[in-house]
Amino acid sequence: MKRFLVIGCAAVALAAGCGTASAQSKFDVVIGGDAFFQGAYINQKNDSGLRSGEFANRFRLNITPTAKADNGLEYGGRIRIRAASNDRRTDADRAFIFANTSYGTLQAGVVNGLSDEFGIIGPNVEGVAGGPDNNTVNFLNGVNNVTGASLVELLPSTTNNFRALASGDVGTKVIYLTPIIAGFQGGVSYMPRSGDHNTSVNRGKNNGGYLAFQDVVEVGGVYRNEFGDFAVEASAFYQFGQSVSDATTATSFEDLSSVHVGANVGYGGFKVGGSYAYSGDSGYDRSLANKERQDIWIVGAQYTTGPLVLAANYSHSRGNDNVTGTIPGKADLYQAGVTYTVAPGLTTGLEYSFVDYETKLTPAQTGGISLDDHAHIIMIDTRLAF
């Protein structure tokens, strides 16, 4: 009930600022999007049965209708259509309506959580070669003939999920964002059930599993400001919710409690920063003997000169594997890259990454096979944004 009251109060605040929209407005429809094409060479320790080269691509299209009423209310919606799946189907990871007033913004529908949308992970964001958010580790997919496992699946749940643990879930939610005051903007979100989106209705309380949560609330904010030649930005978010047990197997899981903080400082063409996320035992089987606390910290730096961005990044992640949640491990990811702006909206980059993975399980616990692995990845990343 308290969670519904929080969202209800946000809606009342917006309604108070809206008044009555007496005239029908004309909608403006803005279309934009982005795409990437990646090619990678992979030199992996456990590579039996695996090729050393692969391609990947993704295309996303944003459609945003907006209108403004005569009382100042701005409203509309957004859908982001993706060509990203491995079976050539398209999906949508954004599909929500919104309203903006002087009292803040309300969003309702399919959208990621607050820290995934606004949380700072350091200066090297998606599209900057040498950063952690470029889907680089996905090139470690493919089952090894010796270990019988894919390294990308063995990696800790935090290696490629470096903000609040369930913030990347696009389950249907309601989000309220405050107005920006002196560089600060706060927000709160509520999601009834993870993985439950669009017209899906899932009221089950005991049909869950690993990393399944309900009544998920996330709260936090972002601060951005400039002081002379220095630019500062920082964010902090906290997320909590209830786990969903599995009645079929009589398995119960740990509740969700996850925090994410990050900050950047920029001066001239230089920018340095980093982030830390901690999720403890969130989502784990309560009876599991081998548990690695889930956390990740990231540090990065970049220098921009003309059309070039030079970047370096390091992350250390711990946690159980991201598929079964039963194999504890840790991973170190070292990255460096250069990004060149060919033309407005068109970039190409060269990135080198080294991934080092270790598990706490001994060969005696894994059928006599060592799951420890490492890999070198050289990737060319070309991107279009329009």
DRENKOLKE-664577 format. One record per atom (N, C-alpha, C): x, y, z. Coordinates in steps of 0.2 Angstrom, whole numbers, padded with zeros to 4 digits, always signed. Example, Ala and Ser with C-alpha at 12.3 -4.5 7.8 and 13.67 -1.06 7.14 Angstrom:
+0066-0028+0039 +0062-0022+0039 +0066-0016+0039 +0064-0011+0035 +0068-0005+0036 +0064+0000+0039 
END
This chain:
+0004-0006+0000 +0000+0000+0000 +0004+0006+0000 +0010+0006+0004 +0014+0012+0004 +0017+0014-0003 +0019+0008-0007 +0021+0009-0013 +0016+0013-0018 +0010+0011-0017 +0005+0014-0021 +0004+0021-0019 +0004+0022-0013 +0004+0029-0010 +0009+0034-0013 +0015+0031-0014 +0021+0035-0016 +0019+0037-0024 +0017+0032-0028 +0016+0034-0035 +0009+0038-0035 +0004+0037-0031 -0002+0041-0031 +0000+0048-0029 +0004+0049-0025 +0006+0056-0023 +0009+0060-0029 +0013+0056-0033 +0017+0059-0038 +0011+0061-0044 +0006+0057-0045 +0001+0058-0049 -0003+0064-0047 -0004+0065-0041 -0008+0070-0038 -0004+0077-0040 +0002+0077-0038 +0006+0083-0039 +0006+0085-0047 +0006+0080-0051 +0006+0082-0058 -0001+0084-0060 -0006+0081-0058 -0013+0084-0059 -0014+0091-0057 -0011+0092-0051 -0011+0099-0048 -0008+0104-0053 -0003+0102-0056 +0001+0107-0061 -0002+0107-0068 -0007+0103-0069 -0010+0102-0076 -0016+0107-0077 -0020+0107-0072 -0026+0111-0073 -0030+0107-0078 -0034+0111-0082 -0038+0107-0087 -0036+0109-0094 -0035+0104-0098 -0033+0105-0105 -0039+0106-0109 -0040+0112-0111 -0047+0114-0114 -0047+0113-0122 -0041+0112-0124 -0040+0112-0132 -0036+0106-0134 -0039+0103-0139 -0035+0097-0142 -0029+0100-0146 -0023+0096-0144 -0017+0099-0147 -0015+0094-0153 -0011+0097-0157 -0008+0093-0163 -0002+0090-0161 -0001+0084-0163 +0005+0080-0161 +0010+0081-0166 +0016+0082-0163 +0022+0081-0167 +0026+0075-0166 +0027+0071-0172 +0030+0065-0171 +0038+0065-0173 +0042+0063-0168 +0049+0063-0170 +0052+0056-0170 +0055+0055-0176 +0058+0048-0177 +0066+0049-0177 +0069+0044-0173 +0076+0044-0172 +0078+0037-0171 +0085+0036-0169 +0087+0029-0168 +0094+0029-0168 +0097+0023-0167 +0104+0021-0168 +0105+0014-0170 +0111+0013-0172 +0113+0006-0175 +0120+0005-0174 +0122-0001-0173 +0129-0003-0173 +0131-0009-0177 +0137-0010-0179 +0140-0016-0182 +0146-0017-0179 +0147-0023-0176 +0153-0025-0173 +0156-0031-0176 +0163-0031-0176 +0167-0037-0178 +0172-0038-0173 +0173-0044-0171 +0178-0046-0166 +0182-0052-0167 +0188-0051-0165 +0193-0057-0165 +0194-0059-0158 +0193-0065-0156 +0193-0068-0149 +0199-0073-0148 +0203-0072-0144 +0208-0077-0142 +0207-0079-0135 +0204-0085-0134 +0201-0087-0128 +0205-0094-0125 +0206-0094-0119 +0210-0100-0116 +0206-0106-0118 +0200-0107-0115 +0196-0113-0116 +0192-0112-0123 +0195-0113-0128 +0192-0112-0135 +0190-0118-0139 +0190-0124-0136 +0189-0130-0140 +0182-0130-0143 +0182-0130-0150 +0176-0130-0153 +0173-0123-0155 +0177-0118-0153 +0175-0111-0154 +0179-0108-0160 +0175-0104-0164 +0179-0100-0169 +0182-0094-0166 +0186-0091-0169 +0190-0085-0166 +0187-0078-0169 +0182-0078-0173 +0180-0072-0176 +0172-0072-0176 +0169-0066-0176 +0162-0066-0176 +0159-0059-0177 +0153-0058-0180 +0150-0051-0181 +0144-0051-0176 +0142-0045-0175 +0136-0043-0171 +0133-0037-0173 +0126-0036-0173 +0124-0029-0175 +0117-0028-0171 +0115-0022-0171 +0109-0020-0168 +0106-0014-0171 +0099-0013-0172 +0096-0007-0175 +0090-0006-0170 +0090+0001-0168 +0084+0003-0164 +0081+0009-0167 +0075+0009-0167 +0071+0015-0169 +0066+0018-0164 +0067+0025-0163 +0063+0028-0158 +0057+0032-0161 +0051+0031-0159 +0046+0035-0162 +0042+0039-0156 +0042+0045-0156 +0040+0049-0150 +0035+0054-0152 +0028+0053-0151 +0023+0058-0152 +0023+0063-0146 +0023+0069-0147 +0022+0074-0142 +0017+0079-0144 +0014+0082-0138 +0009+0088-0139 +0010+0092-0133 +0007+0098-0134 +0007+0103-0129 +0000+0107-0128 -0003+0106-0123 -0009+0109-0122 -0009+0117-0120 -0014+0120-0121 -0014+0128-0120 -0013+0129-0112 -0013+0125-0108 -0011+0126-0101 -0004+0124-0099 +0000+0122-0104 +0007+0121-0103 +0009+0114-0102 +0004+0109-0102 +0005+0102-0101 +0008+0099-0107 +0014+0096-0107 +0017+0093-0112 +0016+0085-0111 +0013+0082-0116 +0012+0075-0115 +0013+0071-0122 +0013+0064-0121 +0015+0060-0127 +0017+0053-0125 +0021+0050-0129 +0023+0043-0128 +0029+0042-0132 +0032+0036-0131 +0038+0034-0134 +0038+0026-0135 +0040+0024-0141 +0042+0017-0142 +0048+0016-0145 +0052+0011-0142 +0059+0010-0146 +0059+0003-0148 +0059+0002-0155 +0058-0004-0158 +0065-0007-0160 +0067-0013-0158 +0074-0016-0159 +0074-0022-0164 +0079-0022-0168 +0081-0028-0171 +0087-0030-0168 +0086-0034-0163 +0092-0036-0159 +0092-0044-0157 +0087-0047-0158 +0087-0054-0156 +0090-0059-0161 +0092-0065-0159 +0096-0069-0163 +0091-0073-0168 +0085-0072-0168 +0080-0075-0173 +0077-0070-0178 +0080-0064-0178 +0078-0059-0183 +0071-0056-0181 +0068-0058-0176 +0062-0054-0174 +0063-0047-0171 +0059-0043-0171 +0059-0036-0168 +0055-0036-0161 +0058-0032-0157 +0054-0031-0150 +0054-0024-0149 +0052-0022-0143 +0052-0015-0140 +0053-0015-0133 +0059-0012-0131 +0061-0011-0124 +0059-0005-0121 +0056-0001-0125 +0052+0005-0122 +0046+0006-0126 +0041+0007-0121 +0034+0008-0124 +0030+0011-0118 +0030+0018-0118 +0027+0021-0112 +0024+0028-0114 +0019+0030-0110 +0016+0037-0111 +0019+0041-0105 +0019+0048-0106 +0022+0052-0101 +0018+0059-0101 +0019+0063-0096 +0016+0069-0095 +0022+0074-0091 +0023+0080-0094 +0028+0084-0091 +0024+0091-0089 +0025+0093-0082 +0023+0099-0080 +0028+0102-0076 +0027+0108-0073 +0032+0111-0069 +0033+0108-0062 +0028+0103-0061 +0029+0099-0054 +0033+0092-0056 +0035+0091-0062 +0039+0085-0063 +0036+0081-0069 +0039+0075-0070 +0037+0071-0076 +0034+0064-0073 +0029+0062-0076 +0027+0055-0075 +0027+0051-0081 +0030+0045-0080 +0030+0040-0086 +0027+0033-0083 +0023+0030-0088 +0020+0024-0086 +0020+0019-0092 +0023+0013-0091 +0023+0008-0096 +0030+0004-0096 +0032+0002-0102 +0038-0002-0102 +0044+0003-0103 +0048+0003-0098 +0054+0007-0098 +0059+0004-0092 +0065+0005-0093 +0070+0003-0089 +0070+0007-0082 +0073+0004-0077 +0073+0007-0070 +0077+0014-0070 +0077+0017-0064 +0080+0024-0064 +0088+0023-0065 +0091+0019-0061 +0098+0019-0062 +0101+0016-0068 +0097+0012-0072 +0099+0010-0078 +0098+0016-0083 +0093+0020-0082 +0092+0026-0087 +0097+0032-0085 +0098+0033-0079 +0101+0039-0077 +0108+0038-0073 +0109+0032-0070 +0115+0030-0066 +0121+0031-0070 +0126+0034-0067 +0133+0036-0070 +0137+0030-0068 +0141+0027-0073 +0145+0022-0073 +0152+0024-0074 +0154+0030-0075 +0160+0033-0077 +0160+0036-0083 +0165+0039-0086 +0165+0043-0092 +0163+0039-0099 +0165+0032-0099 +0165+0028-0105 +0158+0025-0105 +0153+0028-0108 +0147+0025-0109 +0146+0022-0116 +0140+0019-0117 +0139+0015-0123 +0141+0019-0129 +0145+0016-0134 +0147+0019-0140 +0154+0022-0140 +0157+0022-0134 +0164+0024-0133 +0168+0018-0133 +0172+0017-0138 +0177+0011-0138 +0181+0011-0132 +0182+0006-0128 +0186+0006-0122 +0181+0006-0116 +0175+0006-0117 +0170+0006-0111 +0167+0000-0110 +0164-0001-0104 +0161-0007-0102 +0154-0009-0105 +0151-0004-0108 +0144-0005-0110 +0143-0006-0117 +0147-0009-0121 +0147-0010-0128 +0146-0017-0130 +0143-0021-0125 +0141-0028-0127 +0147-0032-0129 +0153-0030-0127 +0159-0034-0128 +0159-0041-0126 +0157-0042-0120 +0158-0049-0117 +0153-0054-0120 +0148-0051-0124 +0144-0056-0128 +0148-0060-0133 +0154-0058-0135 +0158-0061-0140 +0161-0068-0136 +0160-0068-0130 +0162-0074-0126 +0157-0080-0126 +0151-0079-0130 +0146-0084-0130 +0148-0090-0135 +0145-0095-0133 +0147-0102-0137 +0150-0107-0132 +0147-0113-0132 +0148-0118-0127 +0155-0121-0129 +0160-0121-0124 +0166-0124-0125 +0166-0132-0124 +0169-0136-0129 +0168-0143-0129 +0171-0146-0123 +0176-0143-0120 +0180-0146-0114 +0176-0145-0108 +0174-0138-0106 +0170-0136-0100 +0163-0138-0101 +0160-0138-0107 +0153-0139-0108 +0149-0133-0106 +0152-0127-0105 +0149-0121-0103 +0151-0115-0108 +0147-0110-0108 +0149-0104-0111 +0152-0099-0106 +0157-0095-0108 +0160-0091-0103 +0156-0085-0102 +0152-0082-0107 +0148-0077-0106 +0142-0079-0101 +0140-0085-0100 +0135-0087-0095 +0138-0089-0089 +0145-0090-0088 +0148-0091-0082 +0150-0085-0078 +0150-0079-0082 +0152-0073-0079 +0147-0071-0073 +0150-0067-0068 +0145-0065-0063 +0139-0061-0066 +0134-0061-0062 +0128-0058-0064 +0129-0050-0065 +0134-0048-0062 +0136-0041-0061 +0140-0038-0067 +0144-0043-0071 +0149-0041-0075 +0146-0037-0081 +0140-0038-0083 +0137-0034-0089 +0130-0031-0086 +0129-0031-0079 +0124-0028-0076 +0126-0024-0070 +0129-0018-0072 +0133-0014-0067 +0129-0009-0063 +0123-0009-0063 +0119-0004-0059 +0115-0008-0054 +0109-0005-0052 +0105-0008-0047 +0103-0015-0051 +0102-0020-0047 +0102-0027-0050 +0096-0028-0055 +0090-0025-0053 +0085-0027-0057 +0082-0020-0061 +0087-0015-0061 +0085-0009-0065 +0085-0010-0072 +0088-0015-0075 +0088-0016-0082 +0082-0020-0084 +0078-0022-0080 +0072-0026-0081 +0067-0021-0084 +0064-0022-0090 +0059-0018-0093 +0052-0020-0091 +0051-0023-0085 +0044-0024-0083 +0040-0018-0083 +0033-0018-0084 +0029-0012-0084 +0030-0009-0077 +0031-0002-0077 +0032+0002-0071 +0029+0009-0072 +0029+0012-0066 +0027+0019-0066 +0033+0023-0063 +0035+0029-0066 +0041+0032-0064 +0039+0040-0063 +0041+0043-0057 +0040+0050-0056 +0047+0053-0056 +0048+0059-0060 +0054+0062-0059 +0053+0069-0057 +0057+0072-0052 +0056+0079-0050 +0058+0084-0055 +0056+0090-0055 +0060+0095-0059 +0067+0096-0057 +0071+0098-0062 +0078+0099-0060 +0079+0106-0056 +0082+0105-0050 +0083+0111-0046 +0090+0111-0044 +0093+0117-0046 +0100+0118-0044 +0105+0112-0047 +0103+0109-0052 +0107+0104-0055 +0105+0097-0053 +0100+0096-0048 +0098+0090-0045 +0091+0088-0048 +0090+0081-0049 +0084+0078-0051 +0083+0072-0048 +0078+0071-0044 +0076+0065-0041 +0071+0061-0044 +0070+0055-0042 +0065+0050-0045 +0063+0044-0041 +0057+0042-0042 +0055+0035-0039 +0051+0031-0044 +0052+0025-0043 +0048+0020-0048 +0046+0014-0044 +0040+0012-0047 +0037+0006-0044 +0036+0001-0050 +0038-0006-0049 +0036-0011-0054 +0033-0017-0050 +0027-0019-0052 +0024-0024-0049 +0027-0031-0049 +0030-0033-0055 +0033-0039-0056 +0039-0039-0061 +0044-0041-0060 +0050-0041-0065 +0048-0046-0071 +0050-0044-0077 +0049-0048-0083 +0041-0048-0085 +0037-0044-0082 +0030-0043-0084 +0029-0037-0087 +0028-0037-0094 +0027-0031-0098 +0022-0031-0103 +0020-0025-0105 +0015-0024-0110 +0008-0027-0108 +0005-0031-0111 -0002-0034-0109 -0001-0040-0105 +0005-0042-0103 +0006-0047-0098 +0003-0046-0092 -0001-0050-0089 -0003-0049-0082 -0001-0056-0078 +0003-0055-0073 +0006-0060-0069 +0005-0059-0061 +0000-0061-0059 -0002-0060-0052 +0001-0065-0047 +0004-0070-0050 +0007-0076-0046 +0012-0074-0040 +0011-0076-0034 +0016-0075-0029 +0021-0080-0028 +0020-0086-0031 +0025-0091-0030 +0027-0095-0036 +0027-0091-0042 +0029-0095-0048 +0035-0091-0051 +0040-0090-0046 +0046-0086-0049 +0052-0091-0049 +0058-0088-0047 +0064-0092-0048 +0070-0087-0047 +0076-0089-0049 +0082-0085-0049 +0081-0078-0052 +0082-0072-0048 +0081-0065-0050 +0074-0063-0053 +0069-0067-0050 +0062-0065-0051 +0060-0061-0044 +0058-0055-0046 +0056-0050-0040 +0049-0047-0041 +0046-0045-0036 +0039-0042-0036 +0039-0036-0031 +0035-0031-0032 +0034-0025-0029 +0041-0021-0028 +0044-0020-0034 +0051-0017-0034 +0050-0010-0034 +0054-0006-0029 +0054+0001-0029 +0061+0003-0030 +0062+0008-0034 +0069+0011-0034 +0068+0019-0033 +0073+0022-0029 +0073+0029-0028 +0080+0031-0028 +0081+0038-0030 +0087+0041-0030 +0087+0047-0034 +0093+0049-0036 +0094+0055-0040 +0100+0056-0043 +0101+0062-0048 +0107+0063-0051 +0108+0071-0050 +0114+0072-0050 +0117+0079-0049 +0122+0081-0055 +0120+0087-0058 +0125+0089-0063 +0126+0096-0063 +0132+0099-0063 +0134+0106-0063 +0141+0107-0065 +0142+0114-0067 +0148+0116-0069 +0151+0121-0064 +0157+0121-0063 +0161+0126-0059 +0167+0128-0062 +0166+0134-0066 +0171+0136-0070 +0173+0131-0076 +0179+0129-0076 +0181+0124-0081 +0180+0117-0079 +0177+0116-0073 +0176+0109-0071 +0169+0107-0071 +0167+0101-0073 +0161+0099-0074 +0160+0093-0069 +0155+0092-0065 +0154+0087-0060 +0147+0084-0061 +0147+0077-0061 +0140+0074-0061 +0141+0068-0056 +0135+0066-0053 +0135+0061-0048 +0128+0058-0048 +0128+0052-0046 +0121+0049-0045 +0121+0044-0040 +0115+0042-0037 +0115+0037-0031 +0107+0035-0032 +0107+0028-0032 +0100+0025-0032 +0100+0019-0027 +0094+0017-0024 +0093+0012-0020 +0087+0008-0023 +0087+0001-0023 +0082-0003-0026 +0080-0008-0021 +0074-0010-0020 +0072-0015-0015 +0065-0018-0018 +0064-0025-0016 +0058-0028-0018 +0058-0035-0015 +0053-0039-0016 +0052-0045-0013 +0054-0051-0019 +0057-0056-0017 +0058-0062-0021 +0052-0065-0022 +0052-0070-0028 +0046-0074-0029 +0048-0081-0029 +0045-0085-0024 +0047-0092-0023 +0045-0096-0029 +0047-0102-0029 +0045-0107-0034 +0042-0113-0031 +0035-0113-0031 +0031-0118-0028 +0032-0125-0030 +0034-0125-0037 +0035-0132-0040 +0041-0136-0037 +0046-0132-0035 +0052-0135-0032 +0053-0133-0025 +0048-0130-0022 +0048-0128-0015 +0055-0124-0013 +0057-0119-0018 +0063-0115-0017 +0061-0108-0016 +0064-0105-0011 +0063-0098-0009 +0070-0095-0010 +0069-0088-0012 +0075-0084-0014 +0076-0078-0009 +0082-0075-0010 +0083-0069-0006 +0079-0063-0009 +0077-0058-0004 +0074-0052-0007 +0079-0048-0010 +0076-0043-0014 +0081-0038-0018 +0083-0032-0013 +0089-0031-0013 +0092-0025-0010 +0098-0023-0014 +0098-0017-0017 +0103-0016-0022 +0105-0008-0022 +0111-0006-0022 +0113+0001-0022 +0118+0002-0027 +0117+0008-0030 +0122+0010-0035 +0124+0017-0035 +0130+0019-0035 +0133+0026-0034 +0138+0027-0040 +0138+0033-0042 +0143+0034-0048 +0145+0042-0048 +0151+0043-0051 +0152+0050-0051 +0158+0051-0057 +0157+0057-0060 +0162+0059-0065 +0165+0066-0064 +0171+0068-0065 +0173+0075-0065 +0177+0076-0072 +0175+0082-0075 +0178+0083-0081 +0182+0090-0081 +0187+0091-0085 +0191+0097-0085 +0194+0097-0092 +0192+0102-0096 +0194+0102-0103 +0192+0096-0107 +0197+0093-0110 +0195+0087-0114 +0196+0080-0110 +0198+0081-0103 +0199+0075-0099 +0192+0074-0095 +0191+0068-0094 +0185+0066-0089 +0187+0059-0086 +0186+0059-0079 +0188+0053-0075 +0182+0052-0071 +0181+0045-0069 +0175+0044-0065 +0175+0036-0064 +0169+0034-0060 +0168+0027-0059 +0162+0026-0055 +0161+0020-0053 +0154+0018-0050 +0155+0012-0046 +0150+0011-0041 +0150+0005-0037 +0143+0003-0036 +0142-0004-0037 +0135-0007-0036 +0136-0013-0032 +0131-0013-0027 +0132-0019-0022 +0125-0022-0021 +0124-0028-0022 +0117-0032-0022 +0117-0038-0017 +0123-0039-0014 +0123-0044-0009 +0121-0051-0011 +0116-0054-0008 +0113-0061-0009 +0107-0060-0013 +0105-0054-0016 +0099-0053-0019 +0097-0058-0024 +0091-0062-0024 +0089-0066-0029 +0092-0073-0028 +0097-0075-0024 +0099-0081-0023 +0095-0086-0020 +0095-0092-0021 +0092-0098-0018 +0094-0097-0010 +0089-0097-0006 +0091-0096+0001 +0095-0102+0004 +0094-0108+0001 +0098-0114+0004 +0104-0115+0000 +0106-0111-0005 +0112-0112-0008 +0119-0111-0004 +0123-0116-0005 +0129-0116+0000 +0134-0112-0003 +0135-0111-0010 +0141-0107-0013 +0138-0101-0015 +0139-0095-0011 +0136-0089-0013 +0142-0084-0014 +0143-0080-0019 +0147-0075-0020 +0143-0068-0020 +0145-0064-0015 +0141-0058-0014 +0142-0054-0021 +0136-0051-0023 +0136-0048-0030 +0138-0040-0029 +0144-0038-0032 +0145-0031-0033 +0150-0030-0039 +0151-0024-0041 +0155-0022-0046 +0157-0015-0045 +0164-0014-0046 +0166-0007-0046 +0170-0006-0053 +0169+0000-0055 +0172+0002-0062 +0175+0009-0061 +0181+0009-0064 +0185+0016-0065 +0187+0017-0072 +0186+0023-0074 +0188+0024-0081 +0190+0031-0082 +0193+0033-0088 +0196+0039-0090 +0195+0040-0097 +0195+0046-0100 +0195+0047-0107 +0197+0054-0108 +0200+0055-0114 +0202+0061-0117 +0200+0063-0124 +0196+0068-0125 +0193+0070-0131 +0198+0076-0134 +0200+0075-0140 +0203+0080-0144 +0201+0079-0151 +0198+0085-0154 +0195+0085-0160 +0190+0079-0161 +0191+0075-0167 +0186+0070-0168 +0188+0063-0164 +0193+0063-0160 +0195+0057-0157 +0193+0057-0149 +0191+0051-0147 +0191+0050-0140 +0195+0044-0138 +0200+0045-0134 +0204+0040-0131 +0201+0038-0124 +0200+0031-0123 +0197+0029-0117 +0201+0023-0114 +0200+0022-0107 +0203+0016-0104 +0198+0015-0098 +0197+0008-0097 +0192+0007-0092 +0194+0000-0088 +0192-0001-0082 +0194-0007-0078 +0187-0008-0074 +0185-0014-0073 +0180-0016-0069 +0182-0023-0066 +0179-0023-0059 +0180-0030-0056 +0173-0032-0053 +0171-0037-0055 +0164-0040-0053 +0164-0046-0050 +0160-0047-0045 +0159-0053-0041 +0152-0055-0041 +0150-0062-0041 +0144-0064-0040 +0143-0071-0043 +0137-0075-0042 +0136-0081-0045 +0135-0080-0053 +0135-0085-0056 +0134-0085-0064 +0127-0082-0065 +0126-0079-0071 +0120-0075-0073 +0115-0080-0076 +0116-0086-0076 +0110-0091-0079 +0107-0095-0073 +0111-0099-0070 +0108-0103-0065 +0109-0100-0058 +0114-0095-0057 +0115-0093-0050 +0118-0097-0045 +0121-0102-0047 +0124-0108-0043 +0132-0108-0043 +0135-0104-0048 +0142-0105-0049 +0145-0098-0047 +0149-0098-0041 +0152-0092-0038 +0158-0090-0042 +0159-0084-0044 +0165-0082-0047 +0167-0075-0047 +0172-0073-0050 +0174-0066-0051 +0177-0065-0057 +0177-0058-0060 +0180-0057-0066 +0183-0050-0066 +0189-0050-0070 +0192-0043-0071 +0192-0042-0078 +0190-0035-0080 +0189-0033-0087 +0193-0027-0088 +0198-0028-0092 +0203-0022-0094 +0201-0020-0101 +0200-0013-0102 +0198-0011-0109 +0202-0005-0111 +0203-0004-0117 +0206+0002-0120 +0204+0003-0127 +0203+0009-0129 +0200+0010-0136 +0201+0017-0138 +0200+0018-0145 +0199+0025-0148 +0193+0025-0152 +0190+0030-0152 +0184+0032-0156 +0185+0038-0160 +0183+0037-0167 +0184+0042-0172 +0177+0044-0175 +0176+0051-0174 +0169+0053-0177 +0171+0055-0185 +0168+0050-0189 +0169+0051-0196 +0165+0057-0199 +0159+0057-0197 +0154+0063-0199 +0149+0063-0193 +0145+0069-0193 +0140+0069-0188 +0135+0063-0188 +0135+0060-0182 +0131+0054-0181 +0134+0048-0183 +0140+0048-0186 +0144+0042-0188 +0150+0041-0185 +0151+0036-0181 +0158+0035-0178 +0160+0028-0179 +0167+0027-0178 +0170+0020-0179 +0175+0020-0173 +0176+0014-0170 +0181+0013-0165 +0184+0007-0165 +0190+0007-0162 +0194+0001-0161 +0195-0001-0153 +0193-0007-0151 +0194-0008-0144 +0197-0014-0143 +0201-0014-0137 +0205-0020-0135 +0202-0022-0128 +0200-0028-0126 +0198-0030-0120 +0201-0037-0118 +0203-0037-0111 +0205-0043-0108 +0201-0045-0102 +0198-0051-0103 +0193-0054-0097 +0197-0059-0094 +0197-0059-0087 +0200-0064-0083 +0195-0067-0078 +0193-0073-0079 +0187-0076-0075 +0190-0082-0070 +0188-0082-0064 +0190-0087-0059 +0183-0089-0055 +0183-0095-0054 +0177-0098-0050 +0180-0100-0043 +0176-0100-0038 +0178-0103-0031 +0177-0110-0031 +0174-0113-0036 +0173-0120-0036 +0179-0124-0039 +0181-0129-0036 +0187-0133-0037 +0185-0138-0043 +0190-0141-0047 +0189-0146-0051 +0185-0152-0048 +0186-0153-0042 +0183-0159-0039 +0175-0158-0038 +0173-0151-0038 +0166-0149-0038 +0163-0149-0045 +0167-0148-0050 +0165-0147-0057 +0166-0153-0061 +0167-0159-0059 +0168-0165-0063 +0175-0166-0065 +0180-0163-0062 +0187-0163-0064 +0189-0158-0069 +0184-0154-0070 +0186-0148-0076 +0187-0142-0072 +0192-0138-0074 +0193-0131-0072 +0189-0126-0076 +0185-0122-0073 +0181-0118-0077 +0184-0111-0077 +0190-0110-0074 +0193-0104-0075 +0195-0102-0082 +0195-0096-0084 +0196-0094-0091 +0198-0087-0092 +0201-0086-0097 +0203-0079-0099 +0202-0078-0107 +0202-0072-0109 +0201-0071-0116 +0203-0064-0118 +0206-0063-0124 +0208-0057-0127 +0203-0055-0133 +0200-0049-0133 +0195-0047-0138 +0197-0041-0141 +0198-0041-0148 +0199-0035-0152 +0193-0034-0156 +0190-0028-0155 +0184-0027-0158 +0184-0020-0162 +0181-0020-0168 +0179-0014-0172 +0172-0013-0171 +0170-0007-0169 +0163-0005-0168 +0162+0001-0172 +0157+0001-0176 +0154+0006-0180 +0147+0008-0179 +0146+0014-0178 +0139+0016-0175 +0136+0022-0179 +0129+0022-0179 +0125+0027-0183 +0120+0029-0178 +0120+0036-0177 +0114+0039-0173 +0111+0044-0176 +0104+0044-0176 +0101+0049-0180 +0094+0051-0177 
END
